[in-house]
Amino acid sequence: MSEPQFRYLAPLFHAVGEALQENRSALNQADQLNGNHGDHMVAVFQIAARAAEEKPNASLAEAMEYASGLLEGESDNGSARLYALGLRQMAAQLSKREISLDELIVFVQWAIGDGENGPPADPAQDVDVRKGEVLKALLAGLASWGRENGGELPSGEPLNMSALFEFGMAYMQARQRNSARIDILADAAASASPLGKTPHRYQSGVIVIRALLQAMKDAQPGRSA
């Protein structure tokens, strides 16, 4: 039996929490409706980190599902419920393709590339089947998150041409706004997700995804982060 990989998630979520804490005031100011988005986002990742610490022997997908359940209980925090939905959909796609956290970390390190230059020009020579499965899982997770947030029941394969086109457009627009690959990926993912529908959630989403990418870039697969 392979060693549990869930031990990585607590430090990853803590890294996101630290990034959000640094931007807490700016995110509160960006929230023109309630003025507390930064406070809510810090709370979201405090809960997520606690979930990671409470279930050290769970698989990656099981861990994300557990964190989703805790976040769903935050009835006065709309961002917590939105992230709960996203974690649940991502967990379903990672579970479907049996993606481990080690594989996710390796994929992120490959995708960001050495010195922020990104993967090789000819990915067919470098990307194995499992990296392709990780990419499909992440894109399908984004697509199914958007579907369910829009009121559709998740069914069938969410990774259709429409979803691929939407992410492709988000990626092209992100390339126009950013130069470093880590910033492009964070921007594109936030834009293509339900976070992109609200300015302050898009702003915090870029911070969250970039912090996760950076933490995984710095991690060593197979060892505690």
C-alpha positions as CSV (number, residue, x, y, z in Angstrom):
1,M,0.0,0.0,0.0
2,S,1.3,3.5,-0.9
3,E,2.0,6.0,1.8
4,P,-0.8,8.6,2.3
5,Q,-0.2,11.8,0.5
6,F,-2.6,14.0,2.4
7,R,0.2,15.3,4.7
8,Y,1.1,17.8,2.0
9,L,-2.2,19.6,2.1
10,A,-1.9,21.4,5.4
11,P,1.3,23.2,4.5
12,L,-0.1,24.0,1.1
13,F,-3.3,25.5,2.6
14,H,-1.2,27.3,5.3
15,A,0.8,28.9,2.5
16,V,-2.4,30.2,0.9
17,G,-3.6,31.5,4.2
18,E,-0.4,33.5,4.7
19,A,-0.7,35.0,1.2
20,L,-4.4,35.9,1.9
21,Q,-3.4,37.4,5.3
22,E,-0.9,39.7,3.5
23,N,-3.6,40.9,1.2
24,R,-6.5,40.9,3.7
25,S,-7.0,44.6,3.9
26,A,-6.8,45.1,0.1
27,L,-9.4,42.3,-0.4
28,N,-11.7,43.9,2.2
29,Q,-11.5,47.2,0.3
30,A,-12.1,45.5,-3.0
31,D,-15.4,44.1,-1.6
32,Q,-17.7,47.0,-2.3
33,L,-20.8,45.2,-1.0
34,N,-19.8,44.0,2.5
35,G,-16.2,45.0,3.0
36,N,-15.2,41.7,4.5
37,H,-14.0,39.5,1.7
38,G,-10.5,39.4,2.9
39,D,-11.6,38.3,6.4
40,H,-13.8,35.5,4.8
41,M,-11.0,34.2,2.6
42,V,-8.5,34.0,5.5
43,A,-11.2,32.0,7.4
44,V,-11.7,29.7,4.4
45,F,-8.1,28.6,4.4
46,Q,-7.9,28.4,8.1
47,I,-10.7,25.8,7.9
48,A,-9.1,24.1,4.9
49,A,-5.8,23.8,6.8
50,R,-7.5,22.4,9.9
51,A,-9.3,19.8,7.7
52,A,-5.9,18.7,6.3
53,E,-4.6,18.3,9.8
54,E,-7.6,16.3,11.0
55,K,-7.4,13.7,8.3
56,P,-3.7,12.8,7.9
57,N,-4.4,9.3,6.4
58,A,-6.9,10.3,3.7
59,S,-6.2,10.2,0.0
60,L,-5.9,13.5,-1.9
61,A,-9.5,13.3,-3.2
62,E,-10.9,12.2,0.2
63,A,-9.0,15.1,1.9
64,M,-10.4,17.6,-0.5
65,E,-13.9,16.2,0.0
66,Y,-13.6,16.4,3.8
67,A,-12.4,20.1,3.6
68,S,-15.4,20.8,1.3
69,G,-17.8,19.4,3.9
70,L,-16.3,21.7,6.6
71,L,-16.6,24.7,4.4
72,E,-20.2,24.0,3.5
73,G,-21.1,24.4,7.1
74,E,-20.0,28.1,7.0
75,S,-23.5,29.4,6.4
76,D,-22.5,33.1,6.8
77,N,-19.5,32.9,4.4
78,G,-20.5,32.8,0.7
79,S,-16.9,32.4,-0.4
80,A,-16.6,29.3,1.9
81,R,-19.6,27.7,0.2
82,L,-18.2,28.5,-3.3
83,Y,-14.8,27.0,-2.5
84,A,-16.6,24.0,-1.0
85,L,-18.3,23.4,-4.3
86,G,-15.0,23.8,-6.2
87,L,-13.1,21.4,-3.9
88,R,-15.9,18.8,-4.2
89,Q,-15.8,19.0,-8.0
90,M,-12.0,18.8,-8.1
91,A,-12.0,15.9,-5.7
92,A,-14.5,14.0,-8.0
93,Q,-12.3,14.5,-11.0
94,L,-9.0,13.6,-9.2
95,S,-10.7,10.5,-7.8
96,K,-12.0,9.5,-11.2
97,R,-8.5,9.5,-12.6
98,E,-6.8,8.3,-9.4
99,I,-4.5,11.3,-9.3
100,S,-2.2,11.4,-6.2
101,L,-0.8,14.6,-4.7
102,D,2.7,13.6,-5.8
103,E,1.5,13.5,-9.4
104,L,-0.2,16.8,-9.0
105,I,3.0,18.4,-7.7
106,V,5.1,16.9,-10.5
107,F,2.6,18.3,-13.0
108,V,2.6,21.8,-11.5
109,Q,6.4,21.8,-11.5
110,W,6.5,20.7,-15.1
111,A,3.8,23.2,-16.1
112,I,5.5,26.2,-14.5
113,G,8.8,25.1,-15.8
114,D,12.4,26.0,-15.0
115,G,12.9,29.7,-14.3
116,E,9.3,30.5,-15.1
117,N,9.8,29.6,-18.8
118,G,7.2,26.9,-18.8
119,P,7.3,23.4,-20.4
120,P,9.2,22.5,-23.6
121,A,8.0,23.7,-26.9
122,D,7.2,20.2,-28.0
123,P,5.2,18.8,-25.0
124,A,4.6,15.5,-26.8
125,Q,8.2,14.6,-26.1
126,D,8.0,15.3,-22.4
127,V,4.5,14.8,-21.1
128,D,3.7,11.2,-20.1
129,V,0.2,9.8,-20.0
130,R,-0.3,10.6,-16.3
131,K,0.5,14.3,-16.8
132,G,-2.2,14.3,-19.5
133,E,-4.6,12.8,-17.0
134,V,-3.8,15.4,-14.4
135,L,-4.4,18.2,-16.9
136,K,-7.8,16.6,-17.9
137,A,-8.8,16.3,-14.2
138,L,-8.0,19.9,-13.5
139,L,-9.8,21.3,-16.5
140,A,-12.8,19.0,-15.9
141,G,-12.9,20.1,-12.3
142,L,-13.0,23.7,-13.4
143,A,-15.7,23.0,-15.9
144,S,-17.9,21.0,-13.5
145,W,-17.4,23.7,-10.8
146,G,-18.8,26.2,-13.3
147,R,-21.7,24.0,-14.3
148,E,-22.9,23.3,-10.8
149,N,-22.4,26.9,-9.7
150,G,-24.6,27.8,-12.6
151,G,-27.4,25.5,-11.4
152,E,-26.7,22.5,-13.6
153,L,-26.6,19.0,-12.2
154,P,-23.2,17.5,-12.8
155,S,-23.6,14.6,-15.3
156,G,-21.6,13.2,-18.1
157,E,-18.1,14.4,-19.1
158,P,-17.8,18.1,-18.3
159,L,-14.6,18.5,-20.4
160,N,-16.3,19.4,-23.8
161,M,-15.3,21.7,-26.6
162,S,-17.1,24.6,-24.9
163,A,-15.1,24.2,-21.7
164,L,-11.8,23.9,-23.6
165,F,-12.6,27.0,-25.6
166,E,-13.5,28.9,-22.5
167,F,-10.2,28.0,-20.8
168,G,-8.3,28.7,-24.0
169,M,-9.7,32.2,-24.2
170,A,-9.0,32.8,-20.5
171,Y,-5.4,31.6,-21.0
172,M,-4.8,33.8,-24.0
173,Q,-6.2,36.9,-22.1
174,A,-4.0,36.0,-19.1
175,R,-0.9,35.9,-21.3
176,Q,-1.7,39.5,-22.4
177,R,-1.8,40.6,-18.7
178,N,1.2,38.6,-17.3
179,S,4.7,37.5,-18.3
180,A,5.6,34.9,-15.7
181,R,4.1,31.5,-16.4
182,I,2.9,31.0,-12.8
183,D,1.0,34.3,-13.0
184,I,-0.5,33.4,-16.4
185,L,-1.8,30.0,-15.0
186,A,-3.2,31.5,-11.8
187,D,-4.9,34.3,-13.8
188,A,-6.4,31.9,-16.4
189,A,-7.7,29.4,-13.8
190,A,-9.3,32.1,-11.7
191,S,-10.9,33.7,-14.8
192,A,-12.2,30.3,-16.1
193,S,-13.7,29.4,-12.8
194,P,-16.8,30.8,-11.0
195,L,-14.4,33.1,-9.2
196,G,-14.0,35.1,-12.4
197,K,-17.6,36.3,-12.2
198,T,-17.1,38.7,-9.3
199,P,-14.2,41.2,-9.3
200,H,-13.1,40.7,-5.6
201,R,-13.4,36.9,-5.9
202,Y,-11.3,37.0,-9.1
203,Q,-8.7,39.1,-7.2
204,S,-8.6,36.7,-4.3
205,G,-8.8,33.7,-6.6
206,V,-5.6,34.7,-8.4
207,I,-3.9,35.1,-5.0
208,V,-5.1,31.7,-3.8
209,I,-4.2,29.8,-7.0
210,R,-0.8,31.5,-7.3
211,A,0.1,30.7,-3.7
212,L,-0.9,27.0,-4.3
213,L,1.2,26.8,-7.4
214,Q,4.2,28.4,-5.7
215,A,3.9,26.1,-2.7
216,M,3.7,23.0,-5.0
217,K,6.6,24.3,-7.1
218,D,8.7,24.5,-4.0
219,A,7.5,21.1,-2.6
220,Q,9.4,17.8,-3.0
221,P,7.0,14.9,-4.0
222,G,7.2,12.0,-1.7
223,R,8.2,14.1,1.3
224,S,6.4,16.4,3.7
225,A,6.1,19.9,2.3
